[in-house]
Amino acid sequence: MIFNSYEFLFGFLPVVWLIFLVLSKYKLYRTRTVWLVVSSLFFYSWWNPIYLPLILASMLINYFLGSVIGKMKEAKLAKTILVLGVILNLSALGYYKYFDFFVENFNALFHTDIPLLYLTLPLAISFFTFQQIAYLVDAYRNETKEYDFWDYALFVSFFPQLIAGPIVHHKEMMPQFAANNSRIKAENIAKGIFIFSIGLFKKVVIADTFAGWATAGFDLAESLTFFEAWIVSLSYTFQLYFDFSGYTDMAIGAALLFNIRLPINFNSPYKAVSIIDFWKRWHITLTRFLTQYLYIPLGGSRKGVIRTYINVFIVFFLSGLWHGAGWTFILWGTLHGIASVINRLWQQLDFKMHWLLGWFITFQFVNFAWIFFRARTWEDAIKVIEGMLGFNGFSLPENYAHFVNSTKLTFVEELTINTLVDATFGYMLMYTLGAFMVVLLFKNSVKLMDHFKQNWFWAFFVCVLLWLSILNMTKVSEFLYFNF
């Protein structure tokens, strides 16, 4: 079940919310919390119930370890339990996400033949693992309280942000879950529906349109001309932003229906004028987690300039590895690490650059690095880069479907991909320019929500967005970050 599905919009969400309202009205707070936990676990298991025991075991073990650490007076023993807890969490993540990757590379390096397991990545394991590691570390720092288990279970499993974030912190969520608040705020409901509708529109109208062009170029085309390659790279750059920020908007909106405020995760990242500025705006909660629980423990900027640069590079290198078990992801993280080090050195030397040039360089770098983030193979990445450099000519395509190598496709696949990408070059160019205008000239959705007014204009705006979105929900597609 995903946010952009009829089952969620017209089944799961209304039922869960209405029962939540009834339980709140009669002040059945504990039952209300249990209801949300059970509903969230049902939401999680909709894809594959075989991994439900994994998240249940993870919650029980981490809650127990966190409680023990929090009560432990012997510092060394508490640290030992913390290390054990972190190892257990990372071991589960490593087994499911990285086992085949490491075995494959071990086989290639030492010419062995260790069989691969071909494990299916459990949904959301990266996100709930990070949240629980942060909880254990904070328990060791005496920054947690004796939380009720059901509140903790809701903190881990709350369905709006369970699958792809934002990565939430116990200090910002537990007080909200524990609050015995029976008053349903009309303002929260209105703002929740407002930002949810924006997120749904981002996903099904904008991101999924760009997805067809990106898929055709990265996965199906044998070669790309200059203009085709730039459309491909920009399509994925915009697909990823509108897809992931659309998910976050829908998560924030759904949570507001339950009186829960999730943290901002995107703040107009493509307006960034430096790579450091970009990472203050993109996936903000991941940046916060890596800063608090990796960069600062490594020494941060407290141990000299060289050590600071090394720490920055390590953070981005591991960020690339966290995003995916593949060398293309590692290269993506490495590129951002190098760029961040150069950006810091530039600032320390007090060099100046016009903001417009800074924006142009930053956007071009981010767009280039996304190629490796998206490409399934090195050959796919090189194909796009060669096209962007003009190695295959500069001819304008009549439409985008013609260069798909149809000999690789079945009839159904060919029909599907041509339906997605059969657009004139002029249409694709205008669509891309429109995306530029949206990300550069408009306020982001969270700022719009904060200034939202309950009036007829905004009600009409929401209705139009929902109507257009539902009309475009002909093909249910998963969010990109479900794969991380």
C-alpha positions as CSV (number, residue, x, y, z in Angstrom):
1,M,0.0,0.0,0.0
2,I,1.4,3.4,-1.0
3,F,0.1,6.9,-0.5
4,N,-0.7,7.3,-4.2
5,S,-3.1,4.3,-4.3
6,Y,-6.9,4.0,-4.2
7,E,-6.6,1.6,-1.3
8,F,-4.8,4.1,0.8
9,L,-6.7,7.2,-0.2
10,F,-10.2,5.8,0.0
11,G,-9.8,2.8,2.4
12,F,-6.9,2.7,4.9
13,L,-6.5,6.4,5.7
14,P,-10.2,7.3,6.2
15,V,-10.8,4.2,8.3
16,V,-7.8,4.7,10.5
17,W,-8.5,8.4,10.9
18,L,-12.2,8.1,11.7
19,I,-11.5,5.4,14.4
20,F,-8.8,7.7,15.8
21,L,-11.3,10.5,16.0
22,V,-13.8,8.3,17.9
23,L,-11.2,7.1,20.4
24,S,-10.0,10.7,20.9
25,K,-13.6,11.9,21.5
26,Y,-14.1,9.4,24.3
27,K,-10.5,10.0,25.7
28,L,-9.4,6.4,25.1
29,Y,-5.8,7.5,24.7
30,R,-4.1,4.2,25.3
31,T,-6.5,2.4,23.0
32,R,-5.9,5.2,20.4
33,T,-2.1,4.6,20.6
34,V,-2.5,0.9,20.3
35,W,-4.8,1.4,17.3
36,L,-2.3,3.6,15.5
37,V,0.5,1.0,16.2
38,V,-1.6,-1.9,14.9
39,S,-2.7,0.1,11.9
40,S,0.9,1.2,11.1
41,L,2.1,-2.4,11.3
42,F,-0.8,-3.5,9.0
43,F,0.3,-0.7,6.6
44,Y,3.9,-2.0,6.8
45,S,3.0,-5.6,6.2
46,W,0.8,-4.8,3.2
47,W,3.8,-5.3,0.9
48,N,5.2,-8.4,2.4
49,P,4.0,-9.7,5.8
50,I,7.1,-12.0,6.0
51,Y,9.2,-9.0,7.3
52,L,6.7,-8.0,10.0
53,P,8.5,-10.1,12.6
54,L,11.7,-8.3,11.8
55,I,10.3,-4.8,12.7
56,L,8.5,-6.2,15.7
57,A,11.7,-7.9,17.0
58,S,13.7,-4.7,16.2
59,M,11.2,-2.6,18.3
60,L,11.2,-5.0,21.3
61,I,15.0,-5.5,21.4
62,N,15.8,-1.8,21.0
63,Y,13.2,-0.7,23.5
64,F,14.6,-3.2,26.0
65,L,18.2,-2.2,25.4
66,G,17.4,1.5,25.6
67,S,15.5,1.0,28.9
68,V,18.5,-0.9,30.3
69,I,21.0,1.6,29.2
70,G,19.0,4.5,30.6
71,K,18.9,2.9,34.0
72,M,22.5,1.8,34.0
73,K,24.7,3.6,36.5
74,E,27.9,1.8,35.5
75,A,29.2,3.8,32.5
76,K,31.4,1.1,31.1
77,L,28.6,-1.5,31.2
78,A,26.2,1.0,29.6
79,K,28.7,1.6,26.8
80,T,29.1,-2.1,26.3
81,I,25.3,-2.6,25.9
82,L,25.2,0.4,23.6
83,V,27.9,-1.0,21.3
84,L,26.0,-4.4,21.4
85,G,22.8,-2.6,20.4
86,V,24.4,-0.7,17.5
87,I,26.1,-3.9,16.2
88,L,22.8,-5.8,16.3
89,N,21.1,-3.0,14.3
90,L,23.9,-2.6,11.8
91,S,24.2,-6.4,11.4
92,A,20.6,-6.7,10.4
93,L,20.9,-3.8,8.0
94,G,24.1,-5.2,6.6
95,Y,22.8,-8.7,6.2
96,Y,19.8,-7.7,4.2
97,K,21.2,-4.7,2.3
98,Y,24.9,-5.4,1.7
99,F,25.5,-9.2,2.0
100,D,25.2,-9.9,-1.7
101,F,27.1,-6.8,-2.6
102,F,30.1,-7.7,-0.4
103,V,30.0,-11.4,-1.5
104,E,29.9,-10.4,-5.2
105,N,32.9,-8.1,-4.8
106,F,34.7,-10.7,-2.7
107,N,34.2,-13.3,-5.4
108,A,35.4,-10.9,-8.1
109,L,38.5,-10.0,-6.1
110,F,39.6,-13.4,-4.9
111,H,38.1,-15.5,-7.7
112,T,35.9,-17.5,-5.3
113,D,32.4,-18.7,-6.0
114,I,30.4,-18.0,-2.8
115,P,26.7,-18.2,-3.7
116,L,24.6,-15.0,-3.4
117,L,21.4,-15.0,-1.3
118,Y,19.4,-12.6,-3.5
119,L,17.7,-11.2,-0.4
120,T,14.8,-8.9,-0.8
121,L,15.4,-5.7,1.1
122,P,12.9,-5.4,4.0
123,L,10.9,-2.2,3.5
124,A,12.0,0.8,5.6
125,I,14.8,-1.1,7.3
126,S,17.3,1.8,6.7
127,F,15.0,4.3,8.2
128,F,13.8,2.5,11.3
129,T,17.3,1.3,12.0
130,F,18.7,4.8,12.0
131,Q,15.9,6.0,14.3
132,Q,16.5,3.3,16.8
133,I,20.3,3.7,16.8
134,A,19.8,7.3,17.6
135,Y,17.5,6.3,20.5
136,L,20.1,4.0,21.9
137,V,22.8,6.6,21.7
138,D,20.6,9.2,23.4
139,A,19.7,6.7,26.1
140,Y,23.5,6.3,26.7
141,R,23.8,10.1,26.9
142,N,20.9,10.2,29.5
143,E,18.8,12.2,27.0
144,T,15.8,9.8,27.0
145,K,13.0,9.2,29.5
146,E,11.2,6.1,30.6
147,Y,8.9,6.0,27.6
148,D,5.9,3.7,27.5
149,F,6.4,0.8,25.1
150,W,3.4,1.6,23.0
151,D,4.5,5.2,22.6
152,Y,7.9,3.9,21.6
153,A,6.4,1.4,19.2
154,L,4.4,4.3,17.6
155,F,7.6,6.3,17.4
156,V,9.2,3.6,15.3
157,S,6.3,2.4,13.2
158,F,4.1,5.6,12.7
159,F,2.9,4.9,9.2
160,P,3.2,8.4,7.6
161,Q,6.9,8.5,8.0
162,L,7.8,4.8,8.5
163,I,8.7,3.9,4.9
164,A,10.8,6.8,3.7
165,G,11.1,9.3,6.5
166,P,11.5,12.0,7.5
167,I,14.0,10.4,10.0
168,V,12.5,11.6,13.2
169,H,14.0,12.1,16.7
170,H,12.5,10.7,19.8
171,K,12.7,14.2,21.5
172,E,10.4,15.7,18.9
173,M,8.0,12.8,18.5
174,M,7.5,11.1,21.9
175,P,6.0,14.2,23.6
176,Q,3.5,14.4,20.8
177,F,2.6,10.7,21.0
178,A,2.3,10.8,24.8
179,A,0.1,13.9,24.9
180,N,-3.4,13.0,26.0
181,N,-5.0,15.5,23.6
182,S,-8.6,14.8,22.7
183,R,-9.2,18.0,20.9
184,I,-9.0,17.6,17.1
185,K,-7.8,20.8,15.5
186,A,-9.6,21.9,12.4
187,E,-6.5,23.9,11.4
188,N,-4.3,20.7,11.4
189,I,-6.9,18.9,9.3
190,A,-7.1,21.7,6.8
191,K,-3.3,22.1,6.6
192,G,-2.8,18.4,6.4
193,I,-5.2,18.0,3.5
194,F,-3.6,21.0,1.8
195,I,0.0,19.8,1.9
196,F,-1.0,16.2,1.2
197,S,-2.7,17.3,-2.0
198,I,0.5,19.1,-3.0
199,G,2.6,16.0,-2.4
200,L,0.2,13.8,-4.3
201,F,0.3,16.2,-7.3
202,K,4.1,16.3,-7.2
203,K,4.2,12.5,-7.3
204,V,1.6,11.4,-9.8
205,V,1.5,14.4,-12.1
206,I,5.1,15.7,-12.1
207,A,7.5,13.0,-10.9
208,D,5.8,10.1,-12.7
209,T,5.9,12.1,-16.0
210,F,9.6,12.7,-15.7
211,A,10.0,9.0,-14.6
212,G,9.0,7.8,-18.0
213,W,11.6,9.9,-19.8
214,A,14.3,9.1,-17.3
215,T,13.6,5.3,-17.6
216,A,13.6,5.4,-21.4
217,G,17.0,7.2,-21.5
218,F,18.8,5.4,-18.7
219,D,17.5,1.9,-19.1
220,L,16.3,1.4,-22.6
221,A,18.1,3.7,-25.1
222,E,21.3,2.4,-26.7
223,S,22.7,5.9,-27.2
224,L,21.7,9.5,-26.6
225,T,22.2,12.6,-28.5
226,F,23.1,15.9,-26.8
227,F,19.6,17.1,-26.3
228,E,18.2,13.7,-25.4
229,A,20.9,13.2,-22.8
230,W,20.2,16.5,-21.1
231,I,16.5,15.8,-21.1
232,V,17.3,12.4,-19.5
233,S,19.6,13.8,-16.8
234,L,17.3,16.7,-15.9
235,S,14.3,14.4,-15.9
236,Y,15.8,12.2,-13.2
237,T,16.9,15.3,-11.3
238,F,13.4,16.6,-11.2
239,Q,11.8,13.1,-10.8
240,L,13.8,12.4,-7.7
241,Y,13.0,15.8,-6.1
242,F,9.3,15.8,-6.8
243,D,9.0,12.1,-5.9
244,F,10.8,12.3,-2.6
245,S,9.6,15.7,-1.5
246,G,6.1,14.7,-2.6
247,Y,6.3,11.7,-0.3
248,T,7.5,13.9,2.5
249,D,4.6,16.4,1.9
250,M,2.1,13.5,2.0
251,A,3.7,12.2,5.2
252,I,3.5,15.6,6.8
253,G,-0.1,16.0,5.7
254,A,-1.2,12.5,6.9
255,A,0.5,13.0,10.2
256,L,-1.2,16.4,10.8
257,L,-4.6,14.6,10.6
258,F,-3.5,12.8,13.8
259,N,-2.2,16.1,15.4
260,I,1.4,15.1,14.8
261,R,3.9,17.6,13.3
262,L,6.7,16.0,11.4
263,P,10.0,17.9,10.8
264,I,10.7,19.6,7.4
265,N,12.8,17.4,5.1
266,F,13.2,19.7,2.0
267,N,13.7,23.4,1.9
268,S,13.9,24.3,-1.8
269,P,17.2,22.4,-2.4
270,Y,17.6,23.4,-6.0
271,K,17.8,27.0,-5.0
272,A,21.1,26.2,-3.2
273,V,24.1,28.4,-4.1
274,S,26.7,26.0,-2.8
275,I,27.0,22.3,-2.1
276,I,27.0,23.0,1.7
277,D,23.8,25.0,1.2
278,F,22.4,22.1,-0.8
279,W,22.8,19.7,2.0
280,K,21.2,22.1,4.5
281,R,18.1,21.9,2.2
282,W,18.0,18.3,0.9
283,H,16.9,15.4,3.0
284,I,17.4,17.6,6.1
285,T,16.7,14.9,8.6
286,L,19.3,12.6,7.2
287,T,21.9,15.4,7.3
288,R,20.9,16.0,10.9
289,F,21.3,12.4,11.8
290,L,24.7,12.0,10.2
291,T,25.8,15.3,11.8
292,Q,24.7,14.3,15.3
293,Y,25.6,10.6,15.3
294,L,28.6,10.4,12.9
295,Y,30.3,13.7,12.1
296,I,30.3,15.0,15.7
297,P,31.4,11.7,17.3
298,L,34.2,11.5,14.7
299,G,35.5,14.8,16.1
300,G,33.5,17.2,13.9
301,S,35.5,20.4,13.4
302,R,37.2,20.3,16.8
303,K,40.4,18.5,15.8
304,G,41.9,20.7,13.1
305,V,41.3,21.5,9.5
306,I,42.6,18.3,8.0
307,R,40.7,16.1,10.4
308,T,37.6,18.1,9.7
309,Y,38.0,17.5,5.9
310,I,38.5,13.8,6.6
311,N,35.4,13.7,8.8
312,V,33.3,15.4,6.1
313,F,34.5,13.0,3.5
314,I,33.7,10.0,5.7
315,V,30.2,11.2,6.3
316,F,29.4,11.6,2.6
317,F,31.2,8.3,1.7
318,L,29.0,6.4,4.2
319,S,26.0,8.4,3.0
320,G,26.5,7.0,-0.5
321,L,26.9,3.5,0.9
322,W,23.8,3.9,3.0
323,H,21.7,4.8,-0.1
324,G,22.5,1.7,-1.9
325,A,24.8,-1.4,-2.1
326,G,26.6,-0.5,-5.3
327,W,29.7,1.3,-6.6
328,T,27.7,3.9,-8.3
329,F,26.2,5.0,-5.0
330,I,29.6,5.0,-3.4
331,L,30.9,7.2,-6.2
332,W,27.9,9.5,-5.8
333,G,28.7,9.9,-2.1
334,T,32.5,10.3,-2.9
335,L,31.7,13.1,-5.3
336,H,29.6,15.0,-2.8
337,G,32.3,14.4,-0.2
338,I,35.0,16.0,-2.4
339,A,32.7,18.8,-3.4
340,S,31.9,19.6,0.3
341,V,35.6,19.6,1.2
342,I,36.4,22.0,-1.7
343,N,33.4,24.2,-0.7
344,R,34.7,24.4,2.9
345,L,38.3,25.2,1.7
346,W,36.8,27.9,-0.6
347,Q,35.0,29.5,2.4
348,Q,38.1,29.3,4.6
349,L,40.2,31.1,2.0
350,D,37.4,33.7,1.9
351,F,36.9,33.6,-1.8
352,K,33.8,35.3,-3.1
353,M,31.5,34.2,-5.9
354,H,28.4,35.8,-7.3
355,W,25.3,34.0,-6.1
356,L,24.0,33.3,-9.6
357,L,27.3,31.6,-10.6
358,G,27.3,29.7,-7.4
359,W,23.8,28.5,-8.1
360,F,24.7,27.4,-11.6
361,I,27.8,25.5,-10.6
362,T,25.9,23.8,-7.7
363,F,22.9,22.8,-9.8
364,Q,25.1,21.4,-12.6
365,F,27.2,19.4,-10.1
366,V,24.1,18.0,-8.4
367,N,22.6,17.1,-11.7
368,F,25.8,15.4,-12.8
369,A,26.2,13.4,-9.6
370,W,22.5,12.2,-9.8
371,I,23.5,10.3,-13.0
372,F,25.5,7.8,-10.9
373,F,22.8,7.7,-8.3
374,R,20.3,6.7,-10.9
375,A,22.3,4.5,-13.3
376,R,21.9,0.8,-12.8
377,T,25.3,0.1,-14.4
378,W,28.5,2.0,-15.2
379,E,27.6,1.7,-18.9
380,D,24.3,3.5,-18.4
381,A,26.0,6.3,-16.6
382,I,28.7,6.7,-19.2
383,K,26.1,6.6,-22.0
384,V,24.3,9.6,-20.5
385,I,27.5,11.5,-19.8
386,E,28.7,10.9,-23.4
387,G,25.4,12.2,-24.7
388,M,25.6,15.3,-22.6
389,L,29.1,16.0,-23.9
390,G,27.8,15.7,-27.5
391,F,29.7,12.6,-28.4
392,N,26.7,11.2,-30.3
393,G,25.7,14.3,-32.2
394,F,23.3,17.2,-31.6
395,S,20.2,16.3,-33.6
396,L,16.8,17.2,-32.2
397,P,14.5,14.3,-31.6
398,E,11.1,14.4,-33.1
399,N,9.8,12.6,-30.0
400,Y,11.3,10.8,-27.1
401,A,10.0,7.3,-27.8
402,H,11.8,6.8,-31.1
403,F,15.2,6.0,-29.7
404,V,14.1,3.3,-27.3
405,N,15.5,0.0,-28.6
406,S,12.2,-1.8,-29.1
407,T,14.0,-5.1,-29.9
408,K,14.7,-5.5,-26.2
409,L,11.0,-5.1,-25.2
410,T,8.0,-7.3,-25.3
411,F,4.8,-5.9,-26.9
412,V,3.3,-4.9,-23.5
413,E,6.6,-3.3,-22.4
414,E,6.9,-1.4,-25.7
415,L,3.3,-0.2,-25.5
416,T,3.8,0.9,-21.9
417,I,7.0,2.8,-22.4
418,N,5.8,4.5,-25.6
419,T,2.7,5.6,-23.7
420,L,5.0,7.2,-21.1
421,V,7.4,8.9,-23.4
422,D,5.6,9.5,-26.6
423,A,5.9,13.3,-26.4
424,T,7.3,15.9,-28.7
425,F,10.7,17.5,-27.8
426,G,9.0,20.8,-27.5
427,Y,6.5,19.4,-24.9
428,M,9.4,17.9,-22.9
429,L,11.3,21.1,-23.0
430,M,8.4,23.2,-21.8
431,Y,7.7,20.7,-19.1
432,T,11.3,20.9,-17.9
433,L,11.3,24.7,-18.0
434,G,8.1,24.6,-16.0
435,A,9.8,22.4,-13.4
436,F,12.6,24.9,-13.2
437,M,10.1,27.7,-12.6
438,V,8.4,25.7,-9.8
439,V,11.6,24.8,-7.9
440,L,13.3,28.3,-8.3
441,L,10.4,30.8,-8.2
442,F,7.8,29.3,-5.9
443,K,7.7,28.9,-2.2
444,N,8.2,25.3,-1.0
445,S,5.2,23.4,0.2
446,V,6.0,23.6,3.9
447,K,6.2,27.4,3.7
448,L,2.9,27.5,1.8
449,M,1.4,25.3,4.4
450,D,2.5,27.6,7.2
451,H,0.9,30.6,5.5
452,F,-2.2,28.6,4.5
453,K,-5.5,30.3,5.0
454,Q,-8.8,28.5,5.3
455,N,-10.8,30.3,2.5
456,W,-12.6,29.4,-0.7
457,F,-9.6,30.1,-2.9
458,W,-7.4,27.6,-1.2
459,A,-10.3,25.1,-1.0
460,F,-10.7,25.4,-4.8
461,F,-6.9,25.0,-5.2
462,V,-6.8,21.8,-3.2
463,C,-9.8,20.4,-5.1
464,V,-8.1,21.0,-8.4
465,L,-4.9,19.4,-7.3
466,L,-6.7,16.3,-5.9
467,W,-8.9,16.0,-9.1
468,L,-5.9,16.2,-11.4
469,S,-3.9,13.8,-9.2
470,I,-6.7,11.2,-9.1
471,L,-7.2,11.5,-12.9
472,N,-3.5,10.7,-13.3
473,M,-3.4,7.7,-10.9
474,T,-3.8,5.3,-13.8
475,K,-0.5,3.5,-13.0
476,V,0.5,3.0,-9.4
477,S,4.2,3.6,-9.0
478,E,6.3,3.2,-5.9
479,F,8.3,6.1,-4.4
480,L,12.0,6.1,-5.3
481,Y,13.2,6.1,-1.7
482,F,11.3,2.8,-1.0
483,N,14.5,1.2,-2.5
484,F,16.9,2.7,0.1
